[in-house]
Every structure is written in C-alpha cells, then in structure tokens.
Amino acid sequence: MRRDVFQAIADPIRRDIIELLADNALSVNDVAQQFQVSRPAISKHLRILNECGIISFNKKGRERFCIIQPAQLIPAFLWIKQYNKLWEDRIDAFENYINKIQTKNDKDHE
C-alpha cells in the first residue's frame, strides 16, 4: 500500500513524533521513551512515517536514528494553507459578532 503525507499526519501520535523530531534526530529508543504506548506501537508509527517519506532512518552502530524530512510535509502545508484565508475571515467575522454583542450588553447595563 502506498501511503501519503495525509495518512501520516492523521494520527496524533505521528504528529507528536514529527514535532519531536523537528528539532533533532533521535534514536528509536529515545522516541519510544517519550510516549505512553508500547515500543512495537511506536515502531509501527515510525514505519508509517518512513513509508510516507516524512522520516528516514540512519543507522549508527546498533542504533537507528530517526531524521525528519521536512520537505515531505510541503503538500500537507500547501493544502492547509489554501484554507487559511477562509478561516481567518470566519474568525474575524465571529470576533466582530462577539464585539457587537458585548457592546450592546455594555450599553444595556449602563
């Protein structure tokens, strides 16, 4: 099965792993220690991230290090970015609505 970036980021644990690896490469053990799930479960999440091209593994001695491949996240970023203006407009409209209600309530209580 061919996986894509959207499958990778669909799971909250995988999103947390991506965030964890954003700063620096970590060994598989170091990644696993950050979560309250089993080591095999973390290995499965890492395998999926690897299949999607979001992380790669670099073997140093007996340890495998997980390295983020941020360019692979670009399709998800671009897809989300297209909705940025829509959400900003809706949030602004909601904020204006709340301000109107608050102003009306303040005038009613004077």
N, CA, C and O of each residue as an XYZ file, in Angstrom:
440
protein
N       0.836     -1.174      0.000
C       0.000      0.000      0.000
C       0.886      1.244      0.000
O       1.823      1.346      0.792
N       0.592      2.166     -0.870
C       1.336      3.433     -0.928
C       0.690      4.425      0.034
O      -0.503      4.709     -0.067
N       1.460      4.935      0.941
C       0.953      5.892      1.921
C       1.347      7.299      1.491
O       2.300      7.499      0.738
N       0.581      8.270      1.995
C       0.929      9.656      1.689
C       1.009     10.478      2.964
O       0.711      9.988      4.053
N       1.411     11.725      2.818
C       1.630     12.606      3.959
C       0.360     12.782      4.784
O       0.440     12.939      6.003
N      -0.800     12.760      4.153
C      -2.042     12.966      4.883
C      -2.349     11.789      5.809
O      -2.895     11.979      6.895
N      -2.002     10.580      5.383
C      -2.142      9.426      6.275
C      -1.193      9.564      7.456
O      -1.529      9.192      8.580
N      -0.021     10.096      7.198
C       0.975     10.238      8.256
C       0.505     11.209      9.327
O       0.644     10.926     10.517
N      -0.040     12.328      8.934
C      -0.410     13.346      9.916
C      -1.815     13.129     10.477
O      -2.250     13.886     11.345
N      -2.518     12.130     10.008
C      -3.869     11.857     10.504
C      -3.868     11.370     11.943
O      -4.859     11.548     12.651
N      -2.795     10.769     12.384
C      -2.738     10.205     13.727
C      -2.035     11.170     14.687
O      -0.960     11.675     14.365
N      -2.618     11.433     15.854
C      -1.994     12.384     16.786
C      -0.623     11.944     17.298
O       0.235     12.791     17.545
N      -0.402     10.661     17.460
C       0.924     10.206     17.907
C       1.960     10.487     16.832
O       3.075     10.905     17.142
N       1.603     10.263     15.569
C       2.553     10.552     14.493
C       2.828     12.054     14.398
O       3.956     12.460     14.122
N       1.809     12.874     14.624
C       2.043     14.326     14.636
C       2.993     14.694     15.771
O       3.874     15.538     15.604
N       2.809     14.060     16.921
C       3.711     14.317     18.056
C       5.136     13.863     17.737
O       6.100     14.530     18.114
N       5.266     12.748     17.055
C       6.601     12.261     16.672
C       7.257     13.257     15.715
O       8.440     13.564     15.856
N       6.505     13.754     14.755
C       7.027     14.741     13.808
C       7.511     15.970     14.571
O       8.598     16.486     14.311
N       6.698     16.428     15.508
C       7.079     17.600     16.304
C       8.344     17.320     17.114
O       9.226     18.173     17.213
N       8.427     16.131     17.687
C       9.583     15.737     18.482
C      10.856     15.724     17.643
O      11.914     16.150     18.106
N      10.754     15.238     16.418
C      11.922     15.121     15.549
C      12.250     16.419     14.813
O      13.289     16.516     14.160
N      11.381     17.403     14.915
C      11.611     18.661     14.198
C      12.889     19.354     14.662
O      13.549     20.038     13.880
N      13.236     19.175     15.936
C      14.416     19.849     16.478
C      15.713     19.101     16.223
O      16.735     19.714     15.912
N      15.678     17.780     16.352
C      16.900     16.997     16.099
C      16.577     15.523     15.935
O      15.509     15.052     16.326
N      17.514     14.816     15.354
C      17.363     13.378     15.147
C      17.422     12.678     16.497
O      18.197     13.058     17.374
N      16.597     11.654     16.652
C      16.578     10.863     17.882
C      16.619      9.389     17.528
O      16.175      8.981     16.455
N      17.157      8.600     18.439
C      17.131      7.157     18.238
C      15.701      6.665     18.403
O      14.865      7.338     19.006
N      15.433      5.496     17.866
C      14.110      4.891     18.002
C      13.765      4.754     19.489
O      12.631      5.018     19.888
N      14.737      4.342     20.308
C      14.503      4.209     21.748
C      14.153      5.552     22.383
O      13.247      5.627     23.213
N      14.862      6.607     22.002
C      14.576      7.930     22.542
C      13.162      8.390     22.185
O      12.469      8.990     23.006
N      12.748      8.105     20.969
C      11.384      8.455     20.543
C      10.384      7.661     21.381
O       9.431      8.228     21.917
N      10.597      6.362     21.494
C       9.669      5.491     22.220
C       9.514      5.914     23.675
O       8.426      5.807     24.241
N      10.577      6.385     24.271
C      10.530      6.781     25.683
C       9.662      8.008     25.932
O       9.293      8.280     27.074
N       9.338      8.739     24.898
C       8.533      9.951     25.037
C       7.033      9.685     25.078
O       6.241     10.604     25.287
N       6.640      8.420     24.877
C       5.222      8.100     24.743
C       4.801      7.009     25.721
O       5.612      6.191     26.155
N       3.528      7.019     26.053
C       2.952      6.040     26.970
C       2.344      4.853     26.223
O       1.388      4.239     26.698
N       2.892      4.536     25.069
C       2.426      3.380     24.304
C       3.594      2.415     24.135
O       4.745      2.767     24.393
N       3.295      1.224     23.709
C       4.324      0.190     23.612
C       5.373      0.521     22.549
O       5.118      1.278     21.612
N       6.516     -0.046     22.716
C       7.599      0.121     21.740
C       7.179     -0.382     20.358
O       7.465      0.282     19.361
N       6.491     -1.566     20.266
C       6.032     -2.002     18.940
C       5.062     -1.007     18.286
O       5.080     -0.830     17.068
N       4.221     -0.363     19.097
C       3.289      0.628     18.532
C       4.061      1.819     17.969
O       3.740      2.317     16.890
N       5.077      2.276     18.699
C       5.899      3.387     18.207
C       6.644      2.970     16.946
O       6.758      3.752     16.003
N       7.146      1.751     16.926
C       7.837      1.253     15.724
C       6.913      1.271     14.520
O       7.333      1.609     13.413
N       5.653      0.906     14.733
C       4.690      0.927     13.627
C       4.468      2.365     13.142
O       4.425      2.613     11.937
N       4.328      3.311     14.076
C       4.155      4.711     13.675
C       5.376      5.208     12.912
O       5.246      5.913     11.911
N       6.556      4.841     13.385
C       7.787      5.248     12.695
C       7.862      4.631     11.303
O       8.309      5.281     10.358
N       7.429      3.387     11.174
C       7.433      2.721      9.859
C       6.511      3.464      8.889
O       6.862      3.675      7.728
N       5.333      3.858      9.372
C       4.396      4.594      8.523
C       4.994      5.938      8.111
O       4.910      6.326      6.946
N       5.597      6.645      9.066
C       6.233      7.927      8.729
C       7.354      7.738      7.715
O       7.556      8.579      6.838
N       8.074      6.639      7.838
C       9.138      6.331      6.884
C       8.564      6.002      5.511
O       9.090      6.457      4.496
N       7.495      5.220      5.471
C       6.858      4.873      4.191
C       6.320      6.113      3.478
O       6.275      6.163      2.249
N       5.910      7.115      4.265
C       5.404      8.366      3.687
C       6.533      9.316      3.302
O       6.290     10.354      2.685
N       7.770      8.964      3.665
C       8.916      9.795      3.340
C       9.133     10.955      4.299
O       9.965     11.824      4.039
N       8.390     10.982      5.410
C       8.500     12.096      6.355
C       9.705     11.934      7.268
O      10.281     12.923      7.723
N      10.086     10.702      7.536
C      11.325     10.465      8.274
C      12.156      9.449      7.509
O      11.648      8.678      6.695
N      13.433      9.475      7.794
C      14.318      8.423      7.290
C      15.089      7.893      8.493
O      15.139      8.520      9.551
N      15.675      6.749      8.305
C      16.468      6.132      9.364
C      17.934      6.169      8.979
O      18.296      5.946      7.824
N      18.764      6.452      9.957
C      20.206      6.440      9.766
C      20.780      5.545     10.852
O      20.649      5.836     12.040
N      21.413      4.462     10.441
C      21.951      3.514     11.407
C      23.355      3.942     11.826
O      24.235      4.145     10.990
N      23.543      4.074     13.134
C      24.855      4.383     13.701
C      25.133      3.323     14.756
O      24.503      3.303     15.813
N      26.058      2.466     14.466
C      26.320      1.358     15.372
C      25.113      0.448     15.434
O      24.603     -0.001     14.408
N      24.662      0.181     16.647
C      23.497     -0.699     16.805
C      22.188      0.071     16.858
O      21.117     -0.532     16.926
N      22.261      1.403     16.827
C      21.044      2.200     16.942
C      20.619      2.777     15.605
O      21.440      3.087     14.742
N      19.295      2.912     15.464
C      18.723      3.584     14.298
C      18.209      4.938     14.749
O      17.457      5.045     15.718
N      18.629      5.972     14.028
C      18.193      7.327     14.344
C      17.133      7.762     13.336
O      17.233      7.477     12.142
N      16.139      8.445     13.834
C      15.044      8.965     13.014
C      15.372     10.398     12.646
O      15.662     11.220     13.515
N      15.326     10.694     11.362
C      15.661     12.022     10.853
C      14.459     12.552     10.073
O      13.957     11.896      9.160
N      14.014     13.734     10.443
C      12.857     14.339      9.774
C      13.239     14.752      8.352
O      14.358     15.196      8.097
N      12.302     14.597      7.449
C      12.451     15.034      6.061
C      11.363     16.093      5.822
O      10.328     15.788      5.230
N      11.589     17.321      6.272
C      10.513     18.322      6.279
C       9.927     18.646      4.910
O       8.764     19.039      4.820
N      10.691     18.492      3.867
C      10.168     18.804      2.529
C       8.969     17.925      2.183
O       8.114     18.314      1.388
N       8.913     16.739      2.785
C       7.795     15.835      2.506
C       6.484     16.323      3.116
O       5.414     15.831      2.759
N       6.560     17.281      4.028
C       5.356     17.843      4.649
C       4.761     18.985      3.829
O       3.669     19.463      4.135
N       5.466     19.422      2.798
C       5.014     20.562      1.997
C       3.626     20.345      1.392
O       2.814     21.269      1.437
N       3.309     19.175      0.829
C       1.952     19.016      0.264
C       0.848     19.256      1.302
O      -0.175     19.866      0.990
N       1.051     18.781      2.519
C       0.048     18.995      3.573
C      -0.019     20.476      3.932
O      -1.103     21.031      4.107
N       1.139     21.107      4.040
C       1.187     22.534      4.360
C       0.444     23.348      3.296
O      -0.352     24.226      3.629
N       0.701     23.061      2.037
C       0.054     23.804      0.955
C      -1.452     23.582      0.933
O      -2.220     24.504      0.660
N      -1.865     22.363      1.221
C      -3.296     22.059      1.245
C      -3.976     22.820      2.379
O      -5.049     23.393      2.188
N      -3.358     22.826      3.554
C      -3.921     23.536      4.705
C      -3.894     25.040      4.468
O      -4.839     25.746      4.820
N      -2.815     25.529      3.873
C      -2.643     26.973      3.650
C      -3.764     27.556      2.799
O      -4.151     28.709      2.993
N      -4.290     26.774      1.856
C      -5.345     27.297      0.995
C      -6.609     27.640      1.792
O      -7.430     28.438      1.339
N      -6.764     27.044      2.969
C      -7.925     27.323      3.798
C      -7.655     28.395      4.849
O      -8.563     28.777      5.588
N      -6.450     28.870      4.921
C      -6.059     29.872      5.906
C      -6.921     31.137      5.809
O      -7.441     31.612      6.819
N      -7.071     31.675      4.611
C      -7.858     32.909      4.412
C      -9.313     32.678      4.807
O      -9.924     33.524      5.462
N      -9.859     31.554      4.416
C     -11.244     31.230      4.756
C     -11.445     31.251      6.266
O     -12.391     31.863      6.762
N     -10.560     30.585      6.994
C     -10.694     30.523      8.451
C     -10.421     31.870      9.093
O     -11.087     32.231     10.064
N      -9.463     32.618      8.579
C      -9.207     33.952      9.120
C     -10.437     34.841      8.967
O     -10.795     35.573      9.890
N     -11.085     34.779      7.801
C     -12.286     35.575      7.569
C     -13.405     35.169      8.528
O     -14.102     36.026      9.071
N     -13.574     33.872      8.733
C     -14.627     33.400      9.635
C     -14.334     33.776     11.082
O     -15.240     34.161     11.823
N     -13.090     33.669     11.480
C     -12.717     34.048     12.845
C     -12.905     35.544     13.047
O     -13.396     35.975     14.090
N     -12.515     36.341     12.051
C     -12.713     37.793     12.138
C     -14.197     38.132     12.241
O     -14.583     38.988     13.037
N     -15.033     37.463     11.438
C     -16.476     37.714     11.479
C     -17.046     37.334     12.851
O     -17.888     38.050     13.392
N     -16.593     36.222     13.406
C     -17.046     35.788     14.724
C     -16.613     36.782     15.798
O     -17.386     37.106     16.700
N     -15.378     37.262     15.699
C     -14.871     38.245     16.649
C     -15.690     39.537     16.574
O     -16.016     40.122     17.606
N     -16.024     39.983     15.365
C     -16.852     41.176     15.195
C     -18.231     40.976     15.806
O     -18.771     41.879     16.445
N     -18.795     39.796     15.607
C     -20.108     39.462     16.169
C     -20.062     39.515     17.699
O     -20.949     40.098     18.323
N     -19.049     38.921     18.297
C     -18.895     38.922     19.756
C     -18.727     40.357     20.266
O     -19.329     40.736     21.271
N     -17.913     41.146     19.576
C     -17.716     42.545     19.981
C     -19.021     43.337     19.924
O     -19.287     44.167     20.794
N     -19.836     43.077     18.894
C     -21.131     43.751     18.781
C     -22.035     43.388     19.949
O     -22.665     44.258     20.550
N     -22.096     42.107     20.267
C     -22.927     41.647     21.388
C     -22.433     42.246     22.694
O     -23.226     42.695     23.522
N     -21.132     42.249     22.870
C     -20.554     42.797     24.096
C     -20.840     44.289     24.215
O     -21.172     44.771     25.297
N     -20.716     45.018     23.117
C     -21.004     46.450     23.116
C     -22.467     46.694     23.437
O     -22.790     47.595     24.212
N     -23.360     45.897     22.848
C     -24.794     46.029     23.110
C     -25.088     45.737     24.577
O     -25.849     46.467     25.213
N     -24.488     44.669     25.124
C     -24.703     44.334     26.537
C     -24.176     45.433     27.456
O     -24.799     45.759     28.467
N     -23.024     46.002     27.097
C     -22.472     47.095     27.904
C     -23.402     48.299     27.906
O     -23.583     48.938     28.943
N     -23.999     48.620     26.751
C     -24.931     49.754     26.656
C     -26.218     49.463     27.420
O     -26.786     50.367     28.033
N     -26.690     48.211     27.395
C     -27.911     47.828     28.116
C     -27.723     47.915     29.619
O     -28.698     48.112     30.344
N     -26.513     47.775     30.103
C     -26.246     47.769     31.531
C     -25.823     49.148     32.063
O     -25.509     49.286     33.245
N     -25.817     50.140     31.211
C     -25.414     51.493     31.656
C     -26.566     52.208     32.296
O     -26.419     53.350     32.729
